[in-house]
């Protein structure tokens, strides 16, 4: 098992917004998964994104704070932890929060558009998770820090080793995987859990983050350099 665990990319500010987003996601998920599991179905029905009810615009945001299970939550929060602090440091606290939410909305829009056009039979299925917004962070990370080192561990029972990859390699490999999955879904050959992944939300969020970060990099003020430990 290969797991990303962090990055070697120093920051200048304390990532309060990233911590708050992680705390909100964890608190909400634990509430209906563990503390009040009988509330899970009503909460998902009320606040999850359903493409055939896309005019309920609030769900484009509320769905970002819901998750299908603890593994889904852990995976998303791990990537938010790795990439979020650097993007927050680059955009500033308020700018980062707006960016994060808009990335999630862009991801929701991409998912709705694809589903209604190419998979209308699944348009009533609730969609939850912060993956779209976090994909936006990954797109921005690739633009802002293409050479940033992302740390991984290889974990095979008692065998543990670590290694690093540049962001362009790690994120590029992830994007390639998303395109392969999107191809399989579009052609109806995706199987099992891969068929249920909102992969076009991932690609939509990533594209949004990449474009916005590219515009910031072209027209915004260059950031001050952070000192490495």
Buried (B, 14 or more C-beta within 10 A) or exposed (E): EEEBEBBEBBEEEEBEBBBEBBEEBBEBBEBBBEEEEEEBEEBBEBBBBBBEEBEEEEBBBBBBBBBBEEEBBEBBBBBBBBBBBBBBBBBBBEBBBEBBBBBBBBBBBBBBBBBBEEBEEBBEBBBBBBBBBBBBBBBBBBBBBEEBBBBBBEBEEEEEEEEBBBBEEBBBEBBEEBEEBBEBBBEEEBEEEEBEBBBBBBBBBBBBBBBBBBEBBEEEEEBEEEEEE
